[in-house]
Amino acid sequence: MGRSYIVEDDVEEYLSKLCSQPAGPVTGLLIGQSSVQRDFVVMATRTPQNDESAAAGTSEYKEWVSEHARQVSRMLPGGLSVLGVFIVSESDAKDTLTTLRQLVFSVENLISSEQLWTPAEDDVTDCVTLHINPKTRKTVCRTFDVKDPKSVAKPADWKYQSGVCSSWATVSCWLSIDLLVPLPDTSCLFQEELKVWAQQIERGVCVIDGKKLPEDSEIKTGQVKKNVRQTYTAQLLIAPEVQTVTDVVQRCGGCVSVRGAIHSRAFLHSNKPKAKLAEKRDIISTVATRVHMLLEEPSTQNEQNKGRKQTEQFCLPRRVFCPVKGSGSLSVCDYQFSDEGLSEMTDRFKEMLDMEAAEDDLDATQEMVAEVIESETTAVGLGPSMRPKTALRCPTHSWSPHCFTLEQTSPIISSCRERR
């Protein structure tokens, strides 16, 4: 027997709207939450139009859909993920099966390449594909095990239901981050260094509403009433790292220091939610996402800076939430750099998630706007208490050769690199 997908009625309305539009084949992403017994689909979003008009099935087309999925995945709080892909096409479902299979594997490979947490034994590895005929409105739902390269399509049930996430629990957490990561010469090594910090988060003890629960226990017990919002506050207790004899001293080009206070949020379905799903993955994801976003900005090297030690410091973007209309307490998020306004964020919600959002809908109160502290003295090698402090707002998120230090609870990144 195949997997079952319980789908929010709003998703049916959205897909029907796409079917009624006079356009060619339309692809998109299915968003929701997996559980051992069944999956829940709460959102769908079409892939933005490609200016280069890549044909469906080509490598450029797969890259375009996968990149969209990667950016959407960054906008999903804990508990939500990209579950699969859909296509609206008049072609026969059998004719689109190869394309859907290629897309779902390509999407999963790119998204998982940015995930730093260790997969759990009971993590669901099946991803869904959905074909919809816009004329007959017939839907064909299949799944593939994306961890098995030889996986074949399996039939799955696709059922619409109202109020799918109306009784989901919301778990919130605020966490202070003080992370120092060596900066190797390649990004893949930097990713490995971040995994060391992620493992420390995974080993942390999650306390929910003041109670320590076993990792395999449910967050709540008893009958959950429909349309009743359940909210919980989590704390993550992390033991300091202890140096061991196996630690190796290695040469690197610099280091990245990330300090500040972040807000984490997770949504949990009502079908036996586990404590271990609450916050840890979202904490890891939101920090790694912001570091990746900043490091993706081009770094300008000056000939006159060669051979000099420099400290470069930049504000990491703050997290801003936007409610998903008609879904109760469910929300998605985006990241606001210091030189951006809320209107730019509403544009991204429209482009990436195809959802209408007004500036008044956005919740930008959970994290402060970062400020940096400037110093005329090079801060390389100095501890936080020894660094001189002079207040200065970070002007942009672009790279610059100036030396800054920071001492306050807002997410920032400090990159110290030795020019050689």
N, C-alpha and C positions, 0 to 999 in steps of 0.2 A: 504493500500500500504506500502511495506517495505522500508527500508532505501536504499539509493544509495551510492555506493562506487566508486569513481573516482580513478583509479589506474595508477600509473606511468608505462610507457612502460618498464622501467628497471626492475620493479618487475616481469613483465611477463617473461622477459628474464632470470631472476634469478630462478624463479620457473620452467621454462622449463629445465634449466640446472640440477636442482635437479631431475626432472623426467627422464632425460636421464642417470643418474648414476645408476649402478647396485647395489642397496642397498635395504634394507628392508624399512619399513615405516619410514618416516622422518617427524619430527614435527618442528615447528618454530614459530616465532612471526611476526606479521604484525604491522608496525610502521607508524604513520601519524598524522593527525589532524582532530578533529571532528568539525562540525558546526551544527547549528540547522537544516539546510536543507539537507546537505549531508556530507559525510566523504571523506577524501583524504588519500590514502595509497601511501607513497613515498619510503618505504623501507621494505624489508623482510629479515629475518635472521634465519638460521636453528639453532636448539638447539645443543650445543656441545655434542659430544659422551660421554656417561656415562661409566666410567671405570668398574662400577659394573654391567653394562648391564641390567638395570632394564627394565622389560617388560612393554610395553605400557598398560596403564590402572591401573597399580599398584600404591599404595600410594607413593612408592619411586620414581616412574616415575613422578608423579604429582609434588612432591616436587622438583625434579630436574628441570623440566620445569619452575616451578614457581620461583625458585631461579635464574635461567637464566634471566627471565623476570624482576626480581627485580634489578639485576645488570645492565641490559640494560636500564631500566627506569632511573637509576642514570646517565647514559651517554647521556641522551636526553635533550637538551636545552629547554627553554620555548616554548610552542606551539606544541611540539612533544610529543607523548605518545604511549604506547603500546595499540593498538586498538583491538587486538585479536590474535588468533592462527590459524595456518594452519596445515594440515597433508597431506602428499603425500603417498597414499596407494592404492593398488589394491583392497582392500576390498570395498564392496558396501558402498555408502555414508550413508545409513541408519544404517549400522553396526558400523560406527565410530561416530555416533551422540552422544552417551552417553559419549564416551571418550572425544570428543571435548567440550561437555558441562561441564564436570568435570574440564577440563584443564582451560577453560576460567574463570570459577568461582574461581578456586584456584589461578590463576595468578592475577586476580583483587583484591582478598582479601589480598594477600601479598603486592602488590604494594600500595594499599590504606592505609595499616597499617602504612606506612611511610609518608604519605601526611599530612602536618600540616595545610593546608589552609582550609577555610570553603567552601564547595561546593556551587556553584551558582544555582539559581533556574532553569536556562536554560542549565545546564551541561548535556551533553549526557550520558546516563547510558547504552546504548546498546553497546555490544561488539560483534565483528564479528568472525565467524568461517568459515574456508574454507577447503573443501575437494577436492583434485585433484587426479584423476586417471592417473598414469604415462603412461599407454598404450593408452587410448582413449583421454587423456588431457581434459576430461570433468571436469568442476568445479561446485561445489555446494556451494552456499554462504547462510549462515543463521546468524541470530543475536539472542542474548539473553539479556534480561534486567538483568544485574548483581546485581541490587539492589532489585530484586524480587526473593527470593529463589524458588518460584513456577513457574518461567518464563519458557515458552515453546519456541521452535524454531520458528522463523519467517523468511520467505524467504526474500532475499535482492538482489539487482542488483549489479553486479560486472562488471565494464566497464574499459577497458584499454584506456589510452590516453597519448599522448606525451606532455612533458613540463608542467606537473601538477603544479609544484612549481616554475616555471621559473619567475613568476611575484609576488612571495610572498614578503612581506615586512620584513626587518630586523630591529629590534629595539634593541639598545645597551644602557647599563647603567653601570656606575661605582658608587659604594656605599661604604661608610666607615661604618664598623661594630664595635660596642662597646657593647658587650652583656655579661651580668653577670647573670648566671642561678644557682639557688641552686641545689645541687647534692644530691637527696634523695638516699635511699639505693637500690631502684629498678629502672630498666631502664624504666618501663612504667610510673613511676612518673616523670622521667626526660623528657620523651616525652611530658607529659602534661605541664611541665614548658616551654619547647620550643614553645608550642602552644601559650602561652601568648605573647611571642615575635612575633610570626607569625601574631597574631591578630593586633599587633601594625603596622606591615608592611602593612597589608590589609587595615588598616584605613588611611594609608598615601595617599597623593595627588600625582598623577602621572602627570608630566608635559612633554609633548612630543614636541620636537623642540620649546621649550619656550612657549607652549600654554597649558593651562589647559582645558582639554576636559571633558565633562560629562561622567560618568561611562558607560552609555549606548550608547555613540556616536561612530561613525566610525572614525578610525584614518585618513583615507584619503577619499576624495570625488572625484566624476567625473569618467570618463572612465579610467581604468588601461590598459596600453598597455602591450601586451604579450612580454615576454623576456626583459622587462625593470625592472632593479633592483631598488626597493624603499628602502631607508635606512633612519632611524630616530634615534635621540638621545633622551633618556628619562632621566628625573630627578625624584627622589622620595623624596618628602618632608614629613618628619616624625615629628610629634609633640612629645615632651618628655612626658614620663609617669608621671602622677600625682597620688600621693598616696592618697587613699581614706580610709574612716573609715572602709570599709569592708575588707581591707588588713589584713591578719593574719600572725603573727610571729610564725614560726614553727621551730622545731629543725631539722637540717640536718647534714649530715656527711661532708659537704664541699661545694664547689661551682666550677663552670666552667666559666671561663672568655674567651670570644672569641673576638679578636680585629684584625683589619686589613682592607684592601681595596679589594673588590671583583669585578669581572667583570661579568655582567649578560647579557644574549642575548636571544632574543625571535624571533620566525619566525611566521608570520601571513598570513593565506590564503587570497585570494583576494575576497572571498565571504562575504562581509560585516563584516570585522574584527572589533572587539570592543577594545576600549582603555583599558578596564579593563583586557584584556587578555595579555597585552604587557609584563610587567616585574615582577609584584609582586610575581606570583607563582614561577618564575624561581629564584628570589632572595631567597625566603624561601627554595626552594628545594636545591639549591647549598650549602647554609650554613648548613642546616640540614644533607645533604649527607656527607659533610666533617667531621662534628662532629661525625656522626654515624660510619664512616669509621675508625676514630681514636679510638673511644671507643670500637670498635669491637676487637682491638688488646688486647691480654691477659695482665692483670695487675699482676705483680709479687710482692707479699707481703713478706717482710722480718720480721722475728721474732724480730730483734733488733730495728725495726722501730715502734713497737707498743707503743702507748702512746705519740707519738711525733706528732707535727703539721708539715706538710711538704707542700711545694709548688712544683708541678711538671708541667713543661711547655714543650710543643711540637709544632713543626711546623705542621699546617694543610697543606694538599696537595694543590698545585696551579692548577688552571683550564687550560687545554690545549685543543684547538679546532682542529678538523680535517674535511676538506671539504668532502662532499659526492659527488663523481664524477658523472657528468652528471645531477646534480640537481640544477645548478645555484649557488646561494649563500648559500644553505643549508649546515649545518655542524652539527657534533656531538661532544661530548667532553669526556675527561677522566681527572683523577686527578693524578698528579705527586707528589709523596713524595720526600723529599729532598735527599734520597739515591737511587733514581731511575734515569735511563737514558731514552732517548726517544725511544730506541729500545724496551724497556719493554712495552712502551705504544703502539707501533705499533703491538706488539704481542697480546695485549689485544683487540685492535680493530679487529684483525683477529679472535681471539677466541670468543669474545662476539657478534660481529656484522658481522662476516664473510666478512670483507672488507679489501682489500689490501691497505695499507697506507705506504708511505715512510717517513722517518724522515723529509725530506725537506717539506713534505705536512703539517706538524704540525705547528700550530700557538701557540707558547708558550710566546708571547710577551705581552699578555693582563694583566698578573699579575706577580709581582716580586717574586723571590725566597726569602722566609722568612729568616730573621736572628733573633736570640734571644739575649737578654741581660742578662748576668749572674750576680748574686749578692751573696755574702757570707752571707748576712743578710736575715733572713726569711722575706718574703714580705707579709705574711698573715695580712690582716687588713689595709695595707697601700694603700693610693690612688695613682694613676698613677704619680702625680707630686712629691710624697714623696719617690718613690722607687729608690734605687741606681742603677746606670747604668754602665755596663761594656760589651763591644761588644763581642759576641761569636756566631759562627755559630752553629745552631742546628745539631748535628751529624746524628741522625736517628729519626724515628718516633716511636721507641719503648719506653716503659715506663722506667723511671729511678727516683731515689730518690733525684735528685739534685734540687736546687732552682734557677729559672730563672725569669727575668722580661723582658718585651719587650716594646720598644717604636719606632715603625715604621710601615708603611702601607703595611704589608704583612700578609696574613691570618695565625693566630696561635691559639692555644688553651692552656689555663692555668688552671690546675686542682689543687685545694687546698683542701686537705682532712685531717681531723683529725683522726689519728690512735687511735682506741679504743681497 
